Amino acid sequence: MHTIRPARLLPGAAASRVAGEASSLTRAESPSRLIRGRALIVWDDKVPGRKRDAIDTDQITPAADCVSESLESLDERWKAGAFRYLIPDFRARVHAGETFLIAGDRFAIGSSREMSPAGLKAVAEEAGLELVVVCGGNMGDIFRRNALNLGLQVVQSPQAVADARDGDVFSLDPASRRLTNETREKTYEPLPFTPKEDEIRTSGGILALGRREFPDAVRRQPRVEFPDPSIARRMTTTEQIVWAHRVDKDAVVTPGATVRVFADLLPASDGTAPFAIHTFNQITGGNTIYPREVAIANDHFVFTGKDADERQAAIGRAFADRYGIEKPYYASPGDGIFHFYFPEQGLILPGQFIAGADSHSRAYGAYGAIGIGVGSTTLGFGWATGHVYFTVPRQRRVRFVGRLQPWVAGKDVVLELLRRWGAEQAQGMSVELVDQDGVLPVAYRNTIANMMAEAEAMNGVFAEDAVTAAWYQARGMDERAYPRVGPGEDAVYDIDEVLDLSAVVPMIAKPFSPGNAWAATDVAAERIDFDKALIGSCTNGSYDDLLQAALVVRAARQHGLGPVARPFLIFPGSGGVARQIEQPDPRLGGESIAETFRSVGGEVRRSWCGPCFGQGPDALTKGQRAITSFNRNWQNRMGVGGHGYLANPAVVAASALAGYMAPPSALGLEWDPEAFGV
């Protein structure tokens, strides 16, 4: 069973030497000066006169540019890729003095890729300039933390955004963060940081902070202590887990407070590990301690066939070799996507606090844990100190009541939530997800919690219940590190809502937003064809997900349907799932899931993330359209110029056989819970 351990010194390293290393690495703070530049406005090409909202990190740094070929030249590709497609002349414009980037609300939502703020900052610095991001409300929480860590100036001021015009000259006082539009003679007070966030910003960023905290962190014994019932009754599940994991036991856990929190696991991918390794080395000196609570999964760029991607993976591999990081804490290519691999290895347990360098680390909420997405520098800081900084969000609750309708799965539930939440989405809150009648299996919960990333929530958590316990028991994992935690009866939620599952139908989300979701029967009436059907990913790659799709395929085959006319590709969530689906299943008449897919022309691929974010041979090309069970269908996400549609595995399988996007009912299949339920 995985538990938090104290720092372990490397052979030959002494505790007294650690303090000396940290002291020698501390750097002086930069003097404050006024930053001036012209506006570079990102206009909405669909609404004249409006600044563009919801610019995601895929647009800031395309996936193909999120590559680090060496620790000595981390940001070269990030600079070259900055706004490659959205603003092709971005680099030239910044160098010409357009250093105040103006965008609308919800700027930099999505991925944990710290390449985005690092690349933006570096583009200006290579010309001796400093970039300032000015945006509206609800900035992407991971980007915001990454910017603070790196010293990229970010200002949230909806009024400043509304007033800005091309060519306006702006200035920013870094000390007060007061923003002035000199052209319009207007001054703005931005949305404030918390005191601790401002301390990070003004004292040199995450590296300087890490160097200061490193010596004490090495000596500290981690303590996780859950609140007694009198305190817990006023707290949500998230608040109780954060309270228990506080480094400073007198810290107050209330919305808006920034606290230090012990992490149970700090996982990275092959793509996010290099910058985390660099951060760890910069804080620790690289020769003092073993990295703490470390885990690395090779799941993003591993099967592209590109030399640059292999050089990137080699950085993490060498790090693992040096520090003796082995399975299950190091997942080789094909072992699995880390949101599936680490839970099935028993590294994810209820009550844990997990900060992963991937936005879909929120998936761990399906297992009763707190999973948040962070950038690589936060991860490297955590590997050095054993803790991370966490700003407590406001709390909201969604209670799921009623029974699931035919062909409805977890993907439909979360698509319906995102559709209802609209442009505001979850507003960065923590979401308590309550399965009131215990009708959502863990596979469905995984999809819902995972896609709290697309919902722009800090995290989403299903408190441990009988469904959770049964999932662990079925896998022989009965031990628990922590007591069972659930929302207190007097917990306070800013927003409290109910979703009646009986009102949810199979959905298909059209480009370019998961919230652009429609009833699958309505989409079927449009007869939308496609080039590929893709099942799997970290959202829908479990055995149960793939079984549900295979049951549809088998039933359709018995009706004389098949083979598929377009590529039908299956991506298991892990190598373990890939092996499982080759075994006979009585629900398929003794066939295996893989055999059932292959019988209609389906192909089982290795377990990785590639096509979900436009990498590898199965990524979409310009003009191609795909029906997928993936989690994100933003512009260029699945391949430059490609169009992704999102649906549950059963709908994707039915579409593959129908030849157009449609639910299983379009094949003439009648719902039978004994035959098709999971």
VOVOLUM-941418 format. One record per residue (C-alpha): x, y, z. Coordinates in pm, whole numbers, padded with zeros to 5 digits, always signed. Layout:
N
XYZ ...
END
This chain:
678
+00000+00000+00000 +00135+00342-00095 +00191+00583+00194 +00362+00920+00231 +00725+00886+00335 +00969+01140+00480 +01256+01270+00270 +01534+01022+00199 +01889+01151+00160 +02106+01022-00121 +02409+00816-00019 +02678+01052+00105 +02441+01347+00153 +02413+01487+00505 +02132+01695+00648 +02376+01978+00723 +02482+01979+00360 +02120+02016+00248 +02095+02355+00423 +02417+02464+00257 +02294+02358-00086 +01970+02550-00043 +02149+02862+00078 +02393+02863-00212 +02111+02830-00463 +01900+03123-00335 +01894+03413-00579 +01832+03781-00526 +01497+03935-00608 +01468+04152-00918 +01401+04521-00862 +01052+04641-00941 +01009+04864-01247 +00723+04987-01461 +00641+04756-01752 +00517+04930-02068 +00404+04805-02408 +00133+04807-02672 -00178+04590-02678 -00187+04264-02870 -00558+04185-02872 -00701+03844-02951 -01029+03933-03123 -01318+03692-03162 -01337+03622-03535 -01706+03527-03502 -01827+03828-03301 -01692+04162-03431 -01564+04391-03157 -01545+04119-02894 -01232+03977-02737 -01198+03602-02771 -01310+03396-02472 -01204+03045-02368 -00864+03037-02537 -00736+02698-02428 -00375+02596-02381 -00393+02377-02693 -00421+02704-02887 -00141+02871-02690 +00102+02582-02734 +00000+02309-02982 +00076+01959-02860 +00343+01896-03122 +00542+02186-02972 +00514+02059-02613 +00843+01877-02645 +01165+01909-02444 +01458+01746-02617 +01709+01828-02344 +01723+01992-02002 +01956+02255-02146 +01710+02381-02410 +01371+02329-02250 +01188+02624-02400 +01314+02633-02761 +01016+02442-02902 +00773+02623-02670 +00878+02964-02802 +00853+02852-03162 +00504+02709-03105 +00353+02999-02910 +00013+03071-03073 +00138+02891-03385 -00207+02869-03546 -00419+03124-03362 -00170+03415-03400 +00094+03303-03652 +00290+03631-03624 +00280+03636-03243 +00657+03623-03194 +00723+03908-03436 +00450+04124-03286 +00580+04076-02932 +00934+04159-03044 +00793+04474-03205 +00658+04587-02866 +00308+04439-02848 +00374+04294-02505 +00033+04330-02338 -00164+04025-02450 -00537+04106-02418 -00793+03824-02418 -01146+03763-02290 -01282+03547-02010 -01163+03196-01921 -00817+03247-02067 -00582+02945-02078 -00832+02680-01974 -00746+02316-02017 -00416+02137-02014 -00153+02147-01741 +00116+02219-02001 +00349+02469-01838 +00502+02509-02182 +00234+02773-02243 +00325+03037-01981 +00695+02948-02009 +00689+02989-02386 +00499+03319-02375 +00738+03458-02117 +01045+03341-02308 +00929+03492-02639 +00936+03839-02482 +01254+03781-02285 +01455+03683-02592 +01393+04038-02715 +01471+04193-02376 +01103+04256-02306 +00845+04142-02050 +00505+04003-02141 +00188+04083-01948 -00131+03878-01990 -00450+04079-01935 -00774+03880-01936 -01122+03867-01788 -01265+03634-01524 -01211+03266-01448 -00861+03221-01585 -00753+02858-01616 -00649+02758-01264 -00343+02557-01371 -00215+02831-01603 -00262+03086-01327 -00054+02883-01081 +00208+02816-01347 +00235+03187-01427 +00286+03269-01058 +00556+03001-01034 +00742+03135-01337 +00704+03506-01279 +00483+03570-01581 +00270+03878-01509 -00102+03798-01528 -00378+04051-01463 -00749+03974-01450 -00949+04289-01521 -01272+04250-01720 -01306+04628-01755 -00954+04672-01889 -01027+04402-02145 -01352+04568-02247 -01187+04909-02292 -00880+04793-02485 -00833+04876-02853 -00561+04789-03101 -00253+05004-03053 -00336+05112-02697 -00031+05165-02479 -00046+04994-02139 +00172+05002-01831 +00186+04778-01525 +00340+04849-01185 +00462+04503-01074 +00464+04604-00708 +00100+04714-00682 -00020+04525-00994 -00202+04846-01092 -00273+04844-01466 -00302+05160-01675 -00427+05208-02029 -00222+05518-02104 -00392+05579-02436 -00738+05592-02277 -00611+05742-01951 -00776+05473-01739 -00634+05283-01443 -00753+04943-01318 -00718+04746-00998 -00696+04377-01095 -00855+04083-00918 -00628+04021-00619 -00406+03727-00545 -00417+03565-00203 -00140+03686+00033 +00059+03365-00013 +00019+03378-00392 +00146+03734-00389 +00439+03626-00175 +00529+03363-00434 +00502+03623-00708 +00713+03889-00538 +00982+03669-00385 +01127+03509-00695 +00878+03242-00799 +00866+02871-00734 +01241+02806-00755 +01329+03067-00493 +01042+02951-00273 +01150+02589-00307 +01508+02667-00215 +01396+02847+00099 +01161+02570+00209 +01378+02275+00110 +01589+02239+00429 +01289+02234+00663 +01102+02002+00429 +01385+01749+00445 +01374+01743+00825 +00993+01740+00852 +00799+01420+00924 +00477+01413+00719 +00161+01400+00929 -00187+01345+00791 -00457+01384+01055 -00824+01394+00967 -01063+01624+01154 -01279+01494+01435 -01656+01473+01371 -01731+01811+01529 -01506+01983+01274 -01575+01751+00981 -01951+01808+00994 -01900+02161+00858 -01669+02055+00575 -01704+01910+00226 -01507+01601+00127 -01246+01816-00045 -01209+02046+00256 -01164+01753+00496 -00892+01593+00283 -00711+01925+00244 -00746+01991+00621 -00596+01652+00699 -00301+01705+00464 -00205+02053+00592 +00165+02100+00649 +00093+02385+00888 -00160+02240+01130 -00288+02582+01233 -00372+02681+00874 -00736+02768+00812 -00907+02579+00530 -01155+02825+00387 -01226+02937+00030 -00956+03175-00088 -00691+03060+00160 -00362+02931+00019 -00220+02644+00224 +00069+02402+00205 -00057+02048+00153 +00126+01714+00176 +00083+01515-00145 +00030+01139-00147 +00142+01104-00508 +00296+01343-00760 +00269+01183-01105 +00401+01314-01436 +00386+01203-01798 +00677+01174-02038 +00576+01518-02166 +00559+01699-01833 +00845+01519-01655 +01145+01706-01808 +01048+02051-01675 +00962+01894-01337 +01305+01727-01331 +01470+02059-01410 +01276+02225-01126 +01365+01947-00881 +01734+01979-00970 +01727+02358-00937 +01570+02340-00591 +01767+02049-00446 +02098+02088-00627 +02036+01749-00788 +02251+01556-00544 +02083+01563-00202 +01756+01362-00184 +01548+01110-00371 +01244+01269-00538 +00941+01247-00311 +00611+01073-00396 +00729+01055-00756 +00560+00863-01036 +00613+00886-01413 +00404+00731-01690 +00517+00724-02052 +00183+00778-02222 +00180+01095-02433 +00450+01106-02704 +00572+00748-02691 +00448+00594-03018 +00494+00885-03259 +00813+00751-03415 +00978+01094-03384 +01337+01121-03264 +01257+01439-03070 +00985+01259-02875 +01221+00973-02795 +01480+01221-02665 +01212+01368-02443 +01115+01027-02302 +01482+00951-02243 +01504+01240-01994 +01243+01079-01768 +01390+00734-01820 +01737+00850-01712 +01585+01022-01407 +01404+00701-01310 +01722+00497-01357 +01925+00734-01142 +01683+00728-00850 +01565+00368-00876 +01206+00456-00970 +01054+00126-01081 +00712-00022-01154 +00448+00059-01050 +00587+00410-01000 +00744+00410-01346 +00522+00303-01633 +00696+00210-01957 +00539+00282-02298 +00228+00068-02335 +00183+00012-01959 -00100+00260-01970 -00234+00610-01940 -00150+00715-01589 -00509+00794-01485 -00588+00426-01540 -00253+00267-01465 -00189+00417-01121 -00536+00336-00977 -00520-00025-01095 -00175-00054-00938 -00316+00049-00600 -00136+00384-00586 -00464+00579-00573 -00670+00537-00256 -00964+00718-00096 -00874+01018+00116 -00553+01096-00069 -00441+01432-00206 -00282+01391-00550 -00134+01666-00766 -00059+01539-01115 +00110+01718-01403 -00183+01652-01633 -00518+01830-01620 -00709+01501-01619 -00559+01407-01283 -00902+01515-01163 -01002+01157-01254 -00882+01041-00911 -01198+01190-00767 -01372+00874-00889 -01185+00682-00618 -01262+00913-00326 -00936+01108-00361 -00862+01470-00439 -00702+01489-00782 -00588+01823-00918 -00394+01916-01229 -00073+02115-01183 +00217+02229-01395 +00564+02081-01406 +00721+02339-01173 +00462+02267-00902 +00539+01898-00947 +00915+01948-00927 +00864+02164-00617 +00661+01880-00466 +00925+01621-00553 +01171+01839-00360 +00959+01931-00057 +00683+01669-00034 +00412+01935-00043 +00244+02178-00282 +00063+02508-00243 -00312+02487-00286 -00563+02771-00289 -00891+02644-00147 -01170+02697-00401 -01535+02769-00342 -01749+02458-00310 -02044+02337-00512 -02243+02016-00506 -02419+01808-00770 -02652+01538-00644 -02736+01267-00897 -03082+01120-00839 -03304+00884-01034 -03218+00596-01265 -03007+00584-01578 -03196+00564-01905 -03120+00315-02186 -02773+00350-02341 -02677+00632-02102 -02328+00619-01949 -02098+00845-01751 -01999+01040-02063 -02361+01142-02120 -02398+01254-01758 -02094+01482-01773 -02181+01614-02121 -02524+01706-01991 -02366+01883-01693 -02133+02080-01919 -02423+02168-02148 -02626+02300-01855 -02339+02496-01706 -02285+02683-02032 -02015+02946-02076 -01953+02984-01702 -01889+02614-01644 -01781+02528-01287 -01609+02864-01224 -01301+02699-01079 -01492+02549-00787 -01444+02213-00620 -01739+01990-00707 -01885+01740-00459 -02036+01467-00678 -02301+01270-00492 -02434+00945-00638 -02738+00943-00412 -02870+00600-00512 -02538+00431-00594 -02623+00377-00962 -02299+00506-01116 -02024+00242-01144 -01663+00350-01098 -01607+00347-01475 -01879+00611-01513 -01750+00807-01214 -01402+00807-01368 -01540+00972-01681 -01733+01234-01483 -01447+01321-01246 -01194+01318-01531 -01396+01567-01731 -01415+01812-01445 -01108+01938-01633 -01332+02033-01925 -01584+02170-01675 -01311+02407-01548 -01351+02281-01192 -01062+02264-00949 -01157+01902-00886 -01456+01675-00860 -01488+01401-00600 -01720+01111-00529 -01679+01041-00157 -01597+00678-00081 -01913+00467-00061 -02024+00108-00118 -01957+00136-00493 -01601+00251-00427 -01541-00021-00168 -01669-00291-00404 -01433-00174-00679 -01131-00207-00451 -01247-00537-00302 -01290-00689-00649 -00923-00613-00711 -00798-00744-00377 -00715-00396-00249 -00890-00383+00086 -00629-00185+00281 -00683+00184+00339 -00436+00449+00442 -00705+00682+00575 -01049+00670+00738 -01355+00695+00519 -01438+01057+00440 -01769+01201+00326 -01931+01544+00313 -02035+01682+00650 -02403+01730+00715 -02352+02104+00772 -02111+02159+00480 -02175+02481+00290 -02193+02498-00090 -02200+02814-00298 -02406+02628-00555 -02617+02322-00476 -02791+02149-00762 -02960+01825-00858 -02927+01632-01182 -03207+01385-01244 -03043+01097-01429 -03377+00993-01574 -03368+01317-01779 -03028+01237-01935 -03020+01079-02281 -02729+00957-02495 -02543+01267-02610 -02300+01372-02883 -02089+01685-02834 -02012+01873-03152 -01699+02083-03214 -01545+02277-03059 -01660+02230-02699 -01765+01935-02481 -02051+02156-02364 -02182+02179-02721 -02376+01860-02653 -02694+01740-02823 -02922+01438-02796 -02768+01160-03005 -03104+01091-03170 -03117+01451-03294 -02762+01429-03427 -02848+01099-03596 -03119+01276-03792 -02846+01493-03947 -02666+01185-04084 -02321+01324-04005 -02056+01095-04151 -01699+01064-04026 -01355+00936-04114 -01271+00750-03793 -01440+00606-03485 -01216+00600-03176 -01289+00434-02841 -01077+00451-02528 -00847+00713-02372 -00820+00805-02005 -01192+00890-02009 -01339+00568-02145 -01064+00309-02159 -01166+00073-01879 -01271-00287-01926 -01633-00195-01851 -01625+00091-02103 -01494-00137-02377 -01730-00418-02278 -02028-00189-02322 -01914-00106-02675 -01844-00472-02753 -02193-00573-02638 -02337-00329-02891 -02111-00467-03165 -02208-00826-03090 -02581-00748-03085 -02553-00551-03409 -02360-00834-03571 -02639-01072-03480 -02871-00834-03670 -02653-00877-03977 -02464-00549-03944 -02094-00506-04014 -01818-00484-04103 -01738-00119-04040 -01676+00103-04340 -01436+00343-04167 -01138+00286-03935 -01265+00170-03596 -00982+00200-03344 -00971+00097-02979 -00727+00238-02721 -00734+00050-02387 -00673+00266-02082 -00381+00051-01970 -00174-00248-02066 -00364-00441-01802 -00694-00360-01972 -00538-00452-02307 -00457-00798-02171 -00800-00834-02010 -00987-00766-02332 -00811-01060-02498 -00972-01300-02247 -01309-01471-02312 -01611-01299-02157 -01930-01500-02097 -02142-01193-02176 -02001-01207-02528 -02079-01574-02574 -01724-01672-02488 -01561-01428-02725 -01321-01169-02595 -01386-00799-02628 -01093-00771-02868 -01225-01057-03084 -01566-00894-03098 -01417-00565-03218 -01194-00741-03472 -01487-00939-03608 -01626-00620-03764 -01293-00473-03867 -01193-00298-03545 -00827-00262-03455 -00688-00262-03101 -00406-00013-03051 -00152+00018-02773 -00244+00214-02463 -00148+00578-02497 -00286+00932-02528 -00169+01018-02880 -00477+01060-03099 -00667+01234-02817 -00433+01532-02851 -00338+01505-03215 -00025+01290-03203 +00074+00977-03391 -00060+00809-03705 -00422+00798-03587 -00450+01174-03528 -00691+01365-03748 -00569+01556-04052 -00717+01872-04196 -01084+01827-04283 -01120+01489-04114 -01402+01419-03871 -01409+01161-03590 -01663+01027-03343 -01472+00951-03022 -01508+00867-02655 -01225+01110-02574 -01267+01404-02338 -01174+01714-02539 -01283+01831-02884 -01140+02182-02893 -01012+02333-03215 -00706+02145-03348 -00710+01922-03037 -00722+01587-03220 -00512+01710-03510 -00472+02041-03691 -00786+02111-03891 -00967+01803-03758 -01316+01798-03606 -01384+01581-03302 -01726+01471-03176 -01761+01320-02827 -01988+01035-02717 -02002+00734-02489 -01842+00405-02605 -02176+00243-02698 -02266+00539-02920 -01922+00535-03084 -01956+00162-03156 -02306+00206-03295 -02185+00492-03514 -01900+00280-03647 -02153+00022-03766 -02417+00268-03886 -02170+00472-04088 -02301+00796-03943 -02317+00939-03589 -02601+00764-03409 -02696+00584-03086 -02749+00205-03069 -03127+00250-03111 -03058+00363-03469 -02934+00008-03539 -03266-00136-03430 -03126-00255-03096 -03368-00256-02804 -03235-00181-02459 -03212-00474-02218 -03030-00395-01893 -02933-00761-01850 -02777-00768-02195 -02620-00423-02215 -02577-00281-01863 -02240-00271-01689 
END
